[in-house]
Amino acid sequence: MKTLRQQMDDAMVLRGFALRTRGSYLAAVKGLAKHYRCAPDLLSAQEVQDYLLHLIVERRLAYSSVNMVASACRFLFDRVLKRPQTRFDIPMAKVPKTLPRILSRDEVTRVFAAASNLRARTLLMVTYAAGLRVSEVCALQPADIESAPDRMCLKVRGGKGDRDRYTMLSPALLETLRDYWRLCRPRTWLFPNPSGIGPIDAKTAQRMYCAARDKAGLGRAGGIHTLRHCFATHLLESGVDIHTIQRLLGHGHVSTTMRYFHLAHHKLTGTTSPLELLDTVRS
């Protein structure tokens, strides 16, 4: 007989859940079981609600994280254990709407200049110039770089919702990528892990950004995802329409992209990658 973990994973596979979502849901249910030292199928709805309160009050997790745990528990009880939803009522917490920090073009340039080596600088430049999520930049392969004059794009594999897409390839970025390739000669993965077998870990990419950010003296606010926010905001400021930015970011709904209207402060000319507006530092 299959374990409860396997039953839940199978149910998510059948419904087309992304790999990262499956991992997050399974980890959330594991945390619930560990908290009570009890199999989750033996817990009541009230015990689950008490656990969510524990995450908010005692562990001080962000509401977005608690909502993910609530969704995982709801899926387990409703879809796997077949308990009626009316007997398991967990309201989703309202996530405070906070605007992310946006770096100026000069600050982005300083981050690149502060990178520890060409590999770190190239990874950060790709993230900004193409507007990638950290998982997307880690998953890049050399074959994803389409540098023919009539193409000039990057293929993004397995974005949010397991959707592939194409985004822009800046000429300035292409030069840096060629320098990086001549020095590092990546094979399967554009940014491989130390063993060379798999891609770089997202935590490693995050540390690269934080180290450069701190060295540049920009404070400790925000992680590598800041570069994706900067990509969208700087494009909007340069006059690119919101629907084009939506497609480049891979947003399913334009309402998600509309938040950048609150972050844009200037109107500049041009519709190219914002990397072209930087005085980039080459190795």
MITOR-104082 format. One record per residue: y, z, x of N, C-alpha, C in turn. Coordinates in Angstrom, 1 decimal, always signed. Layout:
BEGIN
n_north; n_up; n_east; ca_north; ca_up; ca_east; c_north; c_up; c_east
Y; Z; X; Y; Z; X; Y; Z; X $
...
This chain:
BEGIN
n_north; n_up; n_east; ca_north; ca_up; ca_east; c_north; c_up; c_east
-1.2; +0.0; +0.9; +0.0; +0.0; +0.0; +1.2; +0.0; +0.9 $
+2.2; -0.8; +0.5; +3.4; -0.9; +1.3; +4.3; +0.4; +1.3 $
+4.9; +0.7; +2.4; +5.8; +1.9; +2.4; +7.0; +1.6; +1.6 $
+7.7; +2.7; +1.2; +8.9; +2.5; +0.4; +10.0; +1.7; +1.2 $
+10.1; +1.9; +2.5; +11.0; +1.1; +3.3; +10.7; -0.4; +3.2 $
+9.4; -0.7; +3.3; +9.0; -2.1; +3.3; +9.2; -2.7; +1.9 $
+9.0; -1.9; +0.8; +9.3; -2.4; -0.5; +10.7; -2.7; -0.7 $
+11.6; -1.8; -0.2; +13.0; -2.0; -0.3; +13.5; -3.3; +0.5 $
+12.9; -3.4; +1.7; +13.3; -4.6; +2.5; +12.8; -5.9; +1.8 $
+11.6; -5.9; +1.3; +11.1; -7.1; +0.6; +12.0; -7.4; -0.6 $
+12.4; -6.4; -1.3; +13.3; -6.7; -2.5; +14.6; -7.3; -2.1 $
+15.1; -6.8; -0.9; +16.4; -7.4; -0.4; +16.2; -8.8; +0.1 $
+15.1; -9.1; +0.7; +14.8; -10.5; +1.2; +14.7; -11.4; +0.0 $
+14.0; -11.0; -1.1; +13.9; -11.8; -2.2; +15.2; -12.2; -2.9 $
+16.2; -11.3; -2.7; +17.5; -11.5; -3.3; +18.5; -12.1; -2.3 $
+18.0; -12.5; -1.2; +18.9; -13.2; -0.2; +19.9; -12.4; +0.5 $
+19.6; -11.1; +0.7; +20.6; -10.2; +1.4; +20.6; -10.6; +2.9 $
+21.8; -10.6; +3.4; +22.0; -10.9; +4.9; +21.3; -9.8; +5.7 $
+20.9; -10.2; +6.9; +20.1; -9.3; +7.8; +20.9; -8.0; +8.1 $
+22.2; -8.2; +8.3; +23.0; -7.0; +8.6; +23.1; -6.0; +7.4 $
+23.2; -6.6; +6.2; +23.2; -5.8; +5.0; +21.9; -5.1; +4.8 $
+20.8; -5.7; +5.0; +19.5; -5.1; +4.9; +19.4; -3.9; +5.9 $
+19.8; -4.1; +7.1; +19.8; -3.1; +8.1; +20.6; -1.9; +7.7 $
+21.8; -2.2; +7.2; +22.7; -1.1; +6.8; +22.2; -0.3; +5.6 $
+21.6; -1.0; +4.6; +21.0; -0.3; +3.5; +19.8; +0.5; +3.9 $
+19.0; +0.0; +4.7; +17.8; +0.8; +5.2; +18.2; +2.0; +6.0 $
+19.2; +1.9; +6.8; +19.7; +3.0; +7.6; +20.4; +4.1; +6.7 $
+21.1; +3.6; +5.6; +21.7; +4.5; +4.7; +20.6; +5.4; +3.9 $
+19.6; +4.7; +3.5; +18.5; +5.5; +2.8; +17.8; +6.4; +3.8 $
+17.6; +6.0; +5.0; +17.0; +6.8; +6.0; +17.8; +8.1; +6.2 $
+19.2; +7.9; +6.3; +20.0; +9.1; +6.4; +19.9; +10.0; +5.2 $
+19.8; +9.5; +4.0; +19.6; +10.3; +2.9; +18.3; +11.1; +3.0 $
+17.2; +10.5; +3.3; +15.9; +11.2; +3.5; +16.0; +12.2; +4.6 $
+16.7; +11.9; +5.7; +16.8; +12.9; +6.8; +17.6; +14.1; +6.4 $
+18.6; +13.9; +5.6; +19.5; +15.0; +5.1; +18.7; +16.0; +4.3 $
+17.8; +15.5; +3.4; +17.1; +16.4; +2.6; +15.7; +16.7; +3.1 $
+15.3; +16.0; +4.2; +13.9; +16.1; +4.8; +12.9; +15.9; +3.6 $
+13.1; +14.8; +2.9; +12.3; +14.6; +1.7; +12.3; +13.1; +1.5 $
+11.2; +12.6; +1.0; +11.2; +11.1; +0.6; +12.2; +10.8; -0.4 $
+13.0; +9.8; -0.3; +14.1; +9.5; -1.2; +13.6; +9.3; -2.7 $
+12.4; +8.8; -2.9; +11.9; +8.6; -4.2; +11.7; +9.9; -5.0 $
+11.7; +11.0; -4.3; +11.5; +12.3; -4.9; +12.8; +13.0; -5.2 $
+14.0; +12.4; -4.9; +15.3; +13.0; -5.1; +15.8; +12.6; -6.5 $
+16.7; +13.5; -7.0; +17.3; +13.2; -8.3; +18.7; +12.5; -8.1 $
+19.2; +12.0; -9.1; +20.6; +11.4; -9.1; +21.6; +12.4; -8.6 $
+21.5; +13.7; -9.1; +22.4; +14.7; -8.7; +22.4; +15.0; -7.2 $
+21.2; +15.0; -6.6; +21.0; +15.2; -5.2; +21.7; +14.1; -4.4 $
+21.6; +12.9; -4.9; +22.2; +11.7; -4.2; +23.7; +11.9; -4.3 $
+24.2; +12.3; -5.4; +25.7; +12.4; -5.6; +26.2; +13.6; -4.7 $
+25.4; +14.6; -4.6; +25.7; +15.7; -3.7; +25.8; +15.3; -2.2 $
+24.9; +14.4; -1.9; +24.8; +13.8; -0.5; +26.1; +13.0; -0.2 $
+26.5; +12.2; -1.2; +27.7; +11.4; -1.0; +28.9; +12.3; -0.9 $
+29.0; +13.4; -1.6; +30.1; +14.3; -1.5; +30.1; +15.0; -0.1 $
+28.9; +15.2; +0.4; +28.7; +15.8; +1.8; +29.3; +14.8; +2.8 $
+29.0; +13.5; +2.6; +29.5; +12.5; +3.6; +31.0; +12.4; +3.6 $
+31.7; +12.6; +2.4; +33.1; +12.6; +2.3; +33.8; +13.9; +2.8 $
+33.3; +15.0; +2.3; +34.0; +16.3; +2.6; +33.6; +16.8; +4.0 $
+32.3; +16.8; +4.3; +31.9; +17.5; +5.6; +31.9; +16.5; +6.7 $
+31.3; +15.4; +6.5; +31.3; +14.4; +7.6; +32.5; +13.5; +7.8 $
+33.3; +13.6; +6.7; +34.6; +12.9; +6.7; +34.5; +11.4; +7.0 $
+33.5; +10.7; +6.4; +33.3; +9.3; +6.6; +34.3; +8.6; +5.7 $
+34.6; +7.4; +6.1; +35.6; +6.5; +5.4; +35.0; +6.2; +4.0 $
+35.8; +6.0; +3.0; +35.3; +5.7; +1.7; +34.5; +4.4; +1.7 $
+34.9; +3.5; +2.5; +34.1; +2.2; +2.6; +32.7; +2.4; +3.0 $
+32.5; +3.4; +4.0; +31.2; +3.7; +4.4; +30.4; +4.4; +3.4 $
+31.0; +5.3; +2.7; +30.4; +6.0; +1.6; +30.0; +5.1; +0.4 $
+30.8; +4.1; +0.2; +30.5; +3.1; -0.9; +29.3; +2.3; -0.5 $
+29.2; +2.0; +0.8; +28.0; +1.3; +1.2; +26.7; +2.1; +1.0 $
+26.8; +3.4; +1.3; +25.6; +4.3; +1.1; +25.3; +4.3; -0.4 $
+26.4; +4.4; -1.2; +26.2; +4.5; -2.7; +25.5; +3.2; -3.2 $
+25.9; +2.1; -2.7; +25.3; +0.8; -3.1; +23.8; +0.7; -2.6 $
+23.5; +1.2; -1.5; +22.1; +1.2; -1.0; +21.3; +2.1; -1.9 $
+21.8; +3.3; -2.2; +21.0; +4.2; -3.1; +20.8; +3.6; -4.5 $
+21.9; +3.0; -5.0; +21.8; +2.3; -6.3; +20.7; +1.2; -6.3 $
+20.7; +0.4; -5.2; +19.7; -0.6; -5.1; +18.3; -0.1; -5.1 $
+18.2; +1.0; -4.3; +16.8; +1.6; -4.2; +16.3; +2.1; -5.5 $
+17.2; +2.8; -6.3; +16.8; +3.4; -7.5; +16.6; +2.4; -8.6 $
+17.5; +1.4; -8.7; +17.5; +0.5; -9.8; +16.5; -0.6; -9.6 $
+16.5; -1.2; -8.3; +15.7; -2.4; -8.1; +14.3; -2.1; -7.5 $
+14.2; -1.0; -6.8; +12.9; -0.8; -6.1; +12.1; +0.3; -6.9 $
+12.7; +1.4; -7.3; +12.0; +2.5; -8.0; +12.0; +2.2; -9.5 $
+12.8; +1.2; -10.0; +12.8; +0.9; -11.4; +13.3; +2.0; -12.3 $
+14.2; +2.8; -11.8; +14.8; +3.8; -12.7; +16.0; +3.2; -13.4 $
+16.1; +3.5; -14.7; +17.2; +3.0; -15.5; +18.6; +3.3; -14.9 $
+19.5; +2.4; -14.8; +20.8; +2.6; -14.2; +21.6; +3.7; -14.9 $
+21.3; +3.9; -16.2; +22.1; +4.9; -17.0; +21.7; +6.3; -16.5 $
+20.6; +6.5; -15.8; +20.3; +7.8; -15.3; +20.7; +8.0; -13.9 $
+21.4; +7.0; -13.3; +21.8; +7.1; -11.9; +23.2; +6.6; -11.8 $
+24.2; +7.4; -12.2; +25.6; +7.0; -12.3; +26.4; +7.5; -11.1 $
+26.6; +6.6; -10.1; +27.4; +7.0; -8.9; +28.6; +6.1; -8.9 $
+29.8; +6.7; -9.2; +31.0; +5.9; -9.2; +31.3; +5.5; -7.7 $
+31.8; +4.3; -7.6; +32.3; +3.8; -6.3; +33.7; +4.3; -6.0 $
+33.8; +4.9; -4.8; +35.1; +5.5; -4.5; +36.1; +4.4; -4.2 $
+37.4; +4.7; -4.6; +38.4; +3.8; -4.3; +38.8; +3.8; -2.9 $
+38.8; +2.6; -2.2; +39.1; +2.6; -0.8; +40.6; +2.4; -0.6 $
+41.2; +3.3; +0.1; +42.7; +3.2; +0.4; +43.0; +1.9; +1.0 $
+44.1; +1.3; +0.5; +44.5; +0.0; +1.0; +45.5; +0.2; +2.2 $
+45.0; +0.1; +3.4; +45.9; +0.2; +4.6; +45.9; -1.1; +5.3 $
+47.1; -1.4; +5.8; +47.3; -2.7; +6.5; +46.9; -2.5; +7.9 $
+46.2; -3.5; +8.5; +45.8; -3.4; +9.9; +47.0; -3.6; +10.8 $
+46.9; -3.1; +12.1; +47.9; -3.4; +13.0; +47.8; -4.8; +13.5 $
+49.0; -5.5; +13.6; +49.1; -6.8; +14.1; +49.8; -6.8; +15.4 $
+49.2; -7.4; +16.4; +49.9; -7.5; +17.7; +50.8; -8.7; +17.7 $
+51.9; -8.6; +18.5; +52.8; -9.7; +18.7; +52.1; -10.7; +19.7 $
+52.6; -11.9; +19.8; +52.0; -12.9; +20.7; +52.1; -12.4; +22.1 $
+53.2; -11.7; +22.5; +53.3; -11.1; +23.8; +52.2; -10.1; +24.0 $
+51.9; -9.3; +23.0; +50.9; -8.2; +23.2; +49.5; -8.8; +23.3 $
+49.2; -9.9; +22.6; +47.9; -10.6; +22.7; +47.8; -11.1; +24.1 $
+48.9; -11.7; +24.7; +48.8; -12.2; +26.0; +48.6; -11.1; +27.0 $
+49.1; -9.9; +26.8; +48.9; -8.8; +27.7; +47.5; -8.3; +27.6 $
+46.9; -8.4; +26.4; +45.5; -8.0; +26.3; +44.6; -8.9; +27.2 $
+44.8; -10.2; +27.1; +44.1; -11.2; +27.8; +44.2; -10.9; +29.3 $
+45.5; -10.7; +29.8; +45.7; -10.5; +31.2; +45.1; -9.2; +31.7 $
+44.9; -8.2; +30.8; +44.3; -7.0; +31.2; +42.8; -6.9; +31.2 $
+42.2; -8.0; +30.7; +40.7; -8.1; +30.7; +40.1; -7.9; +32.1 $
+39.0; -7.3; +32.2; +38.4; -6.9; +33.5; +37.9; -8.1; +34.3 $
+37.5; -9.2; +33.7; +37.0; -10.3; +34.4; +37.1; -11.5; +33.5 $
+36.7; -12.7; +34.0; +36.8; -14.0; +33.3; +35.9; -13.9; +32.1 $
+34.7; -13.3; +32.1; +33.8; -13.2; +31.0; +34.5; -12.5; +29.8 $
+35.0; -11.3; +30.1; +35.7; -10.5; +29.1; +36.9; -11.3; +28.5 $
+37.7; -11.9; +29.4; +38.9; -12.6; +29.0; +38.5; -13.8; +28.1 $
+37.5; -14.5; +28.5; +37.0; -15.6; +27.6; +36.6; -15.2; +26.3 $
+35.8; -14.1; +26.2; +35.3; -13.6; +24.9; +36.4; -13.2; +24.0 $
+37.4; -12.5; +24.6; +38.6; -12.1; +23.8; +39.4; -13.3; +23.3 $
+39.6; -14.3; +24.2; +40.3; -15.5; +23.8; +39.6; -16.3; +22.7 $
+38.3; -16.4; +22.8; +37.5; -17.1; +21.8; +37.7; -16.4; +20.4 $
+37.6; -15.0; +20.5; +37.7; -14.3; +19.2; +39.1; -14.5; +18.6 $
+40.1; -14.5; +19.3; +41.5; -14.7; +18.8; +41.7; -16.2; +18.4 $
+41.4; -17.1; +19.3; +41.8; -18.5; +19.1; +41.0; -19.1; +18.0 $
+39.8; -18.6; +17.6; +39.0; -19.2; +16.5; +39.0; -18.2; +15.3 $
+39.5; -17.0; +15.4; +39.5; -16.1; +14.3; +38.2; -15.6; +13.9 $
+37.4; -15.2; +14.9; +36.0; -14.8; +14.7; +35.8; -13.3; +14.5 $
+34.8; -13.0; +13.7; +34.3; -11.6; +13.6; +33.5; -11.3; +14.9 $
+33.4; -10.0; +15.3; +32.7; -9.7; +16.5; +31.3; -10.2; +16.5 $
+30.6; -10.1; +15.4; +29.2; -10.6; +15.3; +29.1; -12.1; +15.5 $
+30.2; -12.8; +15.1; +30.2; -14.3; +15.2; +30.4; -14.7; +16.6 $
+31.3; -14.0; +17.3; +31.6; -14.4; +18.7; +30.4; -14.0; +19.6 $
+29.7; -13.0; +19.3; +28.5; -12.6; +20.0; +27.4; -13.6; +19.8 $
+27.3; -14.2; +18.7; +26.2; -15.1; +18.4; +26.5; -16.6; +18.8 $
+27.6; -16.8; +19.4; +27.9; -18.2; +19.8; +27.0; -18.7; +20.9 $
+26.7; -20.0; +20.8; +25.9; -20.7; +21.8; +26.7; -21.8; +22.4 $
+26.4; -22.2; +23.7; +27.1; -23.3; +24.3; +27.1; -24.6; +23.4 $
+26.0; -24.8; +22.7; +25.8; -26.0; +21.8; +26.8; -25.9; +20.6 $
+27.4; -24.8; +20.4; +28.3; -24.7; +19.2; +29.7; -25.2; +19.6 $
+29.9; -25.5; +20.8; +31.2; -26.0; +21.3; +31.2; -27.5; +21.1 $
+31.9; -28.1; +20.2; +32.0; -29.5; +20.0; +33.3; -30.0; +20.5 $
+33.3; -30.5; +21.7; +34.6; -30.8; +22.4; +35.0; -32.3; +22.4 $
+34.3; -33.1; +21.6; +34.6; -34.6; +21.5; +36.0; -34.6; +20.9 $
+36.9; -35.6; +21.4; +38.3; -35.6; +21.0; +38.4; -35.7; +19.4 $
+37.4; -36.4; +18.8; +37.5; -36.5; +17.3; +36.9; -35.4; +16.6 $
+36.4; -34.3; +17.3; +35.8; -33.2; +16.7; +36.6; -31.9; +17.0 $
+36.6; -31.5; +18.2; +37.3; -30.3; +18.7; +37.2; -29.1; +17.7 $
+35.9; -28.6; +17.6; +35.7; -27.5; +16.7; +34.6; -26.6; +17.3 $
+34.5; -25.4; +16.7; +33.4; -24.5; +17.1; +32.6; -24.3; +15.8 $
+31.2; -24.3; +16.0; +30.4; -24.0; +14.9; +30.1; -22.5; +14.9 $
+30.3; -21.9; +13.8; +30.1; -20.4; +13.6; +28.8; -20.3; +12.8 $
+27.8; -19.6; +13.5; +26.5; -19.5; +12.8; +26.4; -18.1; +12.2 $
+25.8; -18.1; +11.0; +25.5; -16.8; +10.3; +26.7; -15.9; +10.1 $
+27.7; -16.4; +9.6; +28.9; -15.6; +9.3; +28.6; -14.7; +8.1 $
+29.6; -14.0; +7.6; +29.4; -13.1; +6.5; +28.7; -13.8; +5.3 $
+27.6; -13.2; +4.8; +26.8; -13.8; +3.8; +25.9; -14.9; +4.3 $
+25.7; -14.9; +5.6; +24.8; -15.8; +6.3; +25.3; -17.3; +6.1 $
+26.6; -17.5; +6.0; +27.1; -18.8; +5.8; +27.6; -19.3; +7.2 $
+27.2; -20.6; +7.5; +27.8; -21.2; +8.7; +29.1; -21.9; +8.3 $
+29.9; -22.1; +9.3; +31.2; -22.8; +9.0; +31.7; -23.4; +10.4 $
+32.7; -24.2; +10.3; +33.4; -24.7; +11.5; +34.8; -24.2; +11.5 $
+35.3; -23.9; +12.7; +36.6; -23.4; +12.9; +37.2; -24.2; +14.1 $
+38.5; -24.0; +14.3; +39.2; -24.9; +15.3; +38.8; -24.5; +16.7 $
+38.9; -25.5; +17.6; +38.7; -25.4; +19.0; +40.0; -25.8; +19.7 $
+40.7; -24.8; +20.2; +42.0; -25.0; +20.9; +41.8; -25.7; +22.2 $
+42.6; -26.7; +22.5; +42.6; -27.3; +23.9; +42.7; -26.3; +25.0 $
+43.6; -25.3; +24.8; +43.8; -24.3; +25.8; +42.5; -23.5; +26.0 $
+41.9; -23.2; +24.8; +40.6; -22.4; +24.9; +39.5; -23.2; +25.6 $
+39.5; -24.5; +25.3; +38.5; -25.4; +25.9; +38.6; -25.4; +27.4 $
+39.8; -25.4; +28.0; +39.9; -25.3; +29.4; +39.4; -24.0; +30.0 $
+39.6; -22.9; +29.3; +39.1; -21.6; +29.7; +37.6; -21.6; +29.6 $
+37.1; -22.1; +28.5; +35.6; -22.2; +28.4; +34.9; -23.0; +29.5 $
+35.6; -24.0; +29.9; +35.0; -24.8; +31.0; +35.1; -24.1; +32.3 $
+36.1; -23.3; +32.6; +36.2; -22.5; +33.7; +35.1; -21.4; +33.7 $
+34.9; -20.8; +32.5; +33.9; -19.8; +32.4; +32.5; -20.4; +32.6 $
+32.2; -21.6; +32.0; +30.9; -22.2; +32.2; +30.6; -22.6; +33.6 $
+31.6; -23.0; +34.4; +31.4; -23.4; +35.8; +31.1; -22.1; +36.6 $
+31.6; -21.0; +36.2; +31.3; -19.8; +37.0; +30.1; -19.1; +36.5 $
+29.8; -19.0; +35.2; +28.7; -18.2; +34.7; +27.5; -19.0; +34.3 $
+27.6; -20.3; +34.0; +26.5; -21.1; +33.6; +25.7; -20.5; +32.5 $
+26.2; -20.2; +31.4; +25.4; -19.6; +30.3; +24.5; -20.7; +29.7 $
+23.3; -20.2; +29.3; +22.3; -21.2; +28.8; +22.2; -21.0; +27.2 $
+21.3; -20.2; +26.8; +21.0; -20.1; +25.3; +22.2; -19.5; +24.6 $
+22.8; -18.4; +25.2; +23.9; -17.7; +24.5; +25.1; -17.9; +25.3 $
+26.3; -18.1; +24.7; +27.5; -18.3; +25.4; +27.9; -17.0; +26.1 $
+27.6; -15.9; +25.5; +27.9; -14.6; +26.1; +26.6; -13.8; +26.1 $
+25.7; -14.0; +27.0; +24.4; -13.3; +27.0; +24.5; -11.8; +27.4 $
+23.5; -11.1; +27.0; +23.4; -9.7; +27.4; +22.9; -9.6; +28.9 $
+22.9; -8.4; +29.5; +22.5; -8.3; +30.9; +21.2; -8.9; +31.2 $
+20.2; -8.9; +30.3; +18.9; -9.5; +30.6; +18.9; -11.0; +30.5 $
+19.9; -11.5; +29.8; +20.0; -13.0; +29.7; +19.1; -13.5; +28.6 $
+18.4; -12.6; +27.9; +17.4; -13.1; +26.9; +18.1; -13.2; +25.5 $
+19.0; -12.2; +25.2; +19.6; -12.2; +23.9; +21.1; -12.3; +24.1 $
+21.9; -12.3; +23.0; +23.3; -12.3; +23.0; +23.9; -11.0; +23.4 $
+25.2; -11.0; +23.8; +25.8; -9.7; +24.1; +25.9; -8.8; +22.8 $
+25.8; -7.5; +23.0; +25.9; -6.6; +21.9; +27.3; -6.4; +21.4 $
+27.4; -6.3; +20.1; +28.8; -6.1; +19.5; +29.5; -4.9; +20.1 $
+28.8; -3.9; +20.4; +29.4; -2.7; +21.0; +30.0; -3.0; +22.4 $
+29.3; -3.8; +23.1; +29.8; -4.2; +24.4; +31.1; -5.0; +24.3 $
+31.1; -6.0; +23.3; +32.3; -6.7; +23.1; +33.5; -5.8; +22.6 $
+33.1; -4.9; +21.8; +34.2; -3.9; +21.4; +34.7; -3.1; +22.6 $
+33.9; -2.7; +23.5; +34.4; -2.0; +24.6; +35.2; -2.9; +25.5 $
+34.9; -4.1; +25.6; +35.7; -5.1; +26.4; +37.2; -5.1; +25.8 $
+37.3; -5.2; +24.5; +38.6; -5.2; +23.9; +39.3; -3.9; +24.1 $
+38.7; -2.8; +23.8; +39.3; -1.5; +23.9; +39.8; -1.2; +25.4 $
+39.0; -1.6; +26.3; +39.4; -1.4; +27.7; +40.7; -2.3; +28.1 $
+40.7; -3.5; +27.6; +41.9; -4.4; +27.9; +43.1; -3.9; +27.1 $
+42.9; -3.5; +25.9; +44.0; -2.9; +25.0; +44.6; -1.7; +25.7 $
+43.7; -0.8; +26.2; +44.3; +0.4; +26.8; +45.0; +0.1; +28.1 $
+44.4; -0.8; +28.9; +45.0; -1.1; +30.1; +46.4; -1.8; +29.9 $
+46.5; -2.5; +28.8; +47.8; -3.2; +28.5; +48.8; -2.2; +27.9 $
+48.4; -1.0; +27.7; +49.3; +0.0; +27.2; +49.7; -0.1; +25.7 $
+48.7; -0.6; +24.9; +49.0; -0.8; +23.5; +48.6; +0.3; +22.6 $
+48.2; +1.4; +23.1; +47.7; +2.5; +22.2; +46.3; +2.3; +21.8 $
+45.8; +3.2; +21.0; +44.4; +3.2; +20.7; +44.1; +2.7; +19.3 $
+45.1; +2.2; +18.6; +44.9; +1.7; +17.2; +44.2; +0.4; +17.2 $
+43.1; +0.3; +16.4; +42.4; -0.9; +16.1; +41.4; -1.3; +17.2 $
+40.4; -2.1; +16.7; +39.4; -2.6; +17.6; +39.5; -4.1; +17.8 $
+38.4; -4.7; +18.2; +38.4; -6.2; +18.5; +38.7; -7.0; +17.2 $
+38.4; -6.4; +16.0; +38.7; -7.2; +14.8; +40.2; -7.4; +14.6 $
+41.1; -6.6; +15.4; +42.5; -6.9; +15.4; +42.8; -8.3; +15.8 $
+42.1; -8.9; +16.7; +42.3; -10.2; +17.1; +42.1; -11.2; +16.0 $
+41.2; -11.0; +15.1; +41.0; -11.9; +13.9; +42.1; -11.7; +13.0 $
+42.6; -10.5; +12.8; +43.8; -10.3; +11.9; +45.0; -11.0; +12.5 $
+45.2; -11.0; +13.9; +46.3; -11.6; +14.5; +46.2; -13.1; +14.4 $
+45.0; -13.7; +14.5; +44.7; -15.1; +14.3; +45.3; -15.6; +12.9 $
+44.9; -14.9; +11.9; +45.3; -15.3; +10.5; +46.8; -15.1; +10.3 $
+47.4; -14.0; +10.8; +48.8; -13.7; +10.6; +49.6; -14.7; +11.4 $
+49.3; -14.9; +12.6; +50.1; -15.8; +13.5; +50.0; -17.3; +12.9 $
+48.9; -17.7; +12.4; +48.8; -19.0; +11.8; +49.7; -19.1; +10.5 $
+49.7; -18.1; +9.7; +50.5; -18.0; +8.5; +52.0; -18.1; +8.9 $
+52.3; -17.4; +10.0; +53.7; -17.4; +10.4; +54.1; -18.7; +11.0 $
+53.1; -19.5; +11.5; +53.5; -20.8; +12.0; +53.5; -21.9; +11.0 $
+53.2; -21.5; +9.7; +53.4; -22.5; +8.6; +52.1; -23.1; +8.1 $
+50.9; -22.6; +8.5; +49.6; -23.1; +8.0; +49.4; -22.5; +6.6 $
+48.9; -23.4; +5.7; +48.8; -23.0; +4.3; +47.6; -22.0; +4.2 $
+47.6; -21.2; +3.2; +46.7; -20.1; +3.0; +45.3; -20.6; +2.8 $
+45.1; -21.7; +2.1; +43.7; -22.2; +1.9; +43.1; -22.7; +3.2 $
+43.9; -23.3; +4.1; +43.3; -23.7; +5.4; +42.9; -22.4; +6.1 $
+43.7; -21.4; +6.1; +43.4; -20.1; +6.8; +42.1; -19.5; +6.2 $
+42.0; -19.6; +4.9; +40.8; -19.1; +4.2; +39.5; -19.8; +4.7 $
+39.6; -21.1; +4.8; +38.4; -21.8; +5.3; +38.1; -21.5; +6.8 $
+39.1; -21.4; +7.6; +38.9; -21.1; +9.0; +38.3; -19.7; +9.2 $
+38.7; -18.7; +8.3; +38.2; -17.4; +8.4; +36.8; -17.2; +7.8 $
+36.5; -18.2; +6.9; +35.2; -18.1; +6.2; +35.2; -17.1; +5.0 $
+36.4; -16.9; +4.4; +36.5; -16.0; +3.3; +36.0; -16.7; +2.0 $
+35.2; -16.0; +1.2; +34.7; -16.6; +0.0; +35.7; -16.7; -1.1 $
+36.7; -15.9; -1.1; +37.8; -15.9; -2.1; +39.2; -15.9; -1.4 $
+40.1; -16.6; -1.9; +41.4; -16.7; -1.3; +42.1; -15.4; -1.5 $
+41.8; -14.6; -2.4; +42.4; -13.3; -2.6; +42.2; -12.4; -1.4 $
+41.1; -12.6; -0.7; +40.9; -11.8; +0.6; +41.9; -12.2; +1.6 $
+42.2; -13.5; +1.7; +43.1; -14.0; +2.7; +44.6; -13.7; +2.3 $
+44.9; -13.5; +1.1; +46.2; -13.3; +0.6; +46.8; -12.0; +1.3 $
+46.0; -11.1; +1.8; +46.5; -9.9; +2.3; +47.4; -10.2; +3.5 $
+47.2; -11.3; +4.2; +48.0; -11.6; +5.4; +49.4; -12.0; +5.1 $
+49.7; -12.2; +3.8; +51.1; -12.4; +3.4; +51.9; -11.1; +3.7 $
+51.2; -10.0; +3.6; +51.9; -8.7; +3.8; +52.1; -8.4; +5.3 $
+51.4; -9.2; +6.1; +51.5; -8.9; +7.5; +52.4; -9.9; +8.3 $
+52.7; -11.1; +7.7; +53.5; -12.1; +8.3; +54.9; -11.8; +8.3 $
+55.6; -11.9; +9.4; +57.1; -11.6; +9.4; +57.9; -12.8; +9.8 $
+57.4; -13.8; +10.5; +58.2; -14.9; +11.0; +57.7; -16.2; +10.5 $
+58.5; -17.2; +10.5; +58.1; -18.5; +10.1; +58.3; -19.4; +11.3 $
+57.3; -19.9; +11.9; +57.4; -20.8; +13.1; +56.9; -22.2; +12.7 $
+57.2; -23.1; +13.5; +56.7; -24.5; +13.3; +55.4; -24.7; +14.0 $
+54.6; -25.7; +13.5; +53.3; -26.1; +14.1; +52.2; -25.6; +13.3 $
+51.0; -26.3; +13.4; +49.8; -26.0; +12.7; +48.6; -25.9; +13.6 $
+48.9; -25.8; +14.9; +47.8; -25.7; +15.8; +47.3; -24.2; +16.0 $
+46.3; -24.0; +16.7; +45.8; -22.7; +17.0; +46.9; -21.8; +17.6 $
+47.0; -20.5; +17.2; +48.1; -19.7; +17.8; +47.9; -19.5; +19.3 $
+46.8; -19.8; +19.8; +46.6; -19.7; +21.3; +47.5; -20.6; +22.0 $
+47.8; -21.8; +21.4; +48.7; -22.7; +22.0; +50.1; -22.2; +22.2 $
+50.5; -21.2; +21.5; +51.8; -20.6; +21.6; +51.9; -19.5; +22.6 $
+50.8; -19.2; +23.3; +50.8; -18.1; +24.3; +50.9; -18.7; +25.7 $
+51.5; -17.9; +26.5; +51.6; -18.2; +27.9; +50.4; -17.5; +28.6 $
+49.2; -18.1; +28.4; +47.9; -17.5; +28.7; +47.8; -17.5; +30.2 $
+47.0; -16.5; +30.7; +46.8; -16.2; +32.1; +45.4; -16.8; +32.4 $
+45.3; -17.7; +33.3; +44.0; -18.3; +33.7; +43.6; -17.7; +35.0 $
+42.2; -17.5; +35.1; +41.7; -16.9; +36.3; +41.8; -17.9; +37.5 $
